[in-house]
Amino acid sequence: MKEECFINIEHEDKRFSINIKEILYIEKQEYESKIYTENGTYDIGENSSSIKRLLKEENFFKCSNSYIVNLDKCEFYLSNNCIFVGNNFIRVLGLDRKKKLEKKLEKLYDYKY
């Protein structure tokens, strides 16, 4: 059985421990980022090491400079290169990223884009 993975986040004197499996997506804003989970939203610092760690996880994908999604939580993918997750459409920007997404989906889920 695979053990649960958590990331620890500190921001403005607050500390959180978030189960990676509960993360829907991450949105980078001006000087901070927001982690959207099944149980709520967490504000974190802009250059959090937690985000860099998530990018190393197999099921996370950087759609653009503003969004990282948990592919396990994506509900469907559209031909215009949008991902639907948690009632939000997130666009995959750039031809290179679109190709990487296709390869990742094929590898992870045997999904033909």
C-alpha positions in Angstrom: 0.0 0.0 0.0 1.3 3.4 -1.0 1.8 5.7 2.0 0.1 9.1 2.2 2.3 12.0 1.1 1.9 15.4 2.7 3.4 18.8 2.0 4.1 21.2 4.9 3.4 24.9 4.2 4.3 28.0 6.2 2.9 31.4 5.3 2.4 34.5 7.4 2.9 32.6 10.7 0.4 29.9 9.7 1.4 26.3 9.2 -0.5 23.7 7.2 0.0 20.1 6.3 -1.8 19.1 3.1 -2.4 15.7 1.7 -1.1 15.7 -1.9 -4.0 13.5 -3.0 -6.5 16.2 -2.0 -4.9 19.0 -4.1 -7.0 20.0 -7.1 -4.8 22.6 -8.6 -2.4 25.5 -7.7 -2.9 29.0 -9.0 0.0 31.4 -9.0 -1.0 35.0 -8.5 1.1 38.2 -8.3 3.2 37.6 -5.2 1.7 34.4 -3.8 0.1 31.2 -4.8 -3.1 29.5 -3.8 -3.5 25.7 -3.3 -7.1 24.6 -4.1 -8.0 21.3 -2.3 -11.1 19.3 -1.8 -11.3 20.8 1.7 -10.5 24.5 1.0 -8.0 27.0 -0.3 -4.6 27.8 1.2 -2.5 30.9 0.5 1.3 30.2 0.3 4.4 32.2 -0.6 5.2 32.8 -4.2 8.4 30.7 -4.4 7.3 27.9 -2.0 9.6 24.8 -2.0 6.3 22.8 -1.7 5.3 23.8 -5.2 8.7 22.7 -6.6 8.3 19.4 -4.8 4.8 18.9 -6.3 6.2 19.4 -9.8 8.3 16.3 -9.2 5.2 14.2 -8.5 4.2 12.1 -11.4 0.5 13.2 -11.5 1.1 17.0 -11.4 1.3 19.0 -14.5 2.3 22.7 -15.1 -0.3 23.9 -17.7 1.0 27.5 -17.8 3.1 29.8 -15.7 -0.1 30.4 -13.6 -1.5 26.8 -13.1 -0.3 23.4 -11.9 -3.0 20.7 -11.9 -3.3 17.4 -10.2 -4.2 15.2 -13.2 -5.8 12.6 -10.9 -8.5 15.3 -10.1 -9.1 16.4 -13.7 -12.6 15.6 -14.8 -12.1 15.8 -18.6 -9.9 17.3 -21.3 -11.2 19.3 -24.2 -9.8 19.4 -27.8 -9.2 23.1 -27.4 -6.6 22.1 -24.8 -8.5 23.0 -21.6 -8.6 20.9 -18.5 -11.8 20.9 -16.4 -11.1 20.5 -12.7 -13.1 21.5 -9.7 -15.7 23.5 -11.8 -12.9 25.5 -13.5 -11.5 25.4 -17.0 -7.7 25.7 -17.1 -6.1 26.3 -20.4 -2.9 24.5 -21.4 -0.7 27.1 -23.0 2.0 26.5 -25.5 2.5 23.7 -28.1 5.4 22.2 -26.1 3.2 21.9 -22.9 0.3 20.4 -25.0 2.7 17.7 -26.3 4.0 17.0 -22.8 0.4 16.7 -21.5 -0.5 14.2 -24.2 2.6 12.1 -23.4 1.9 12.3 -19.7 -1.8 11.3 -20.1 -0.8 8.3 -22.3 1.8 7.2 -19.8 -0.3 7.7 -16.6 -3.8 6.6 -17.8 -3.4 5.0 -21.2 -5.4 8.0 -22.5 -5.3 8.9 -26.1 -5.6 12.7 -26.5 
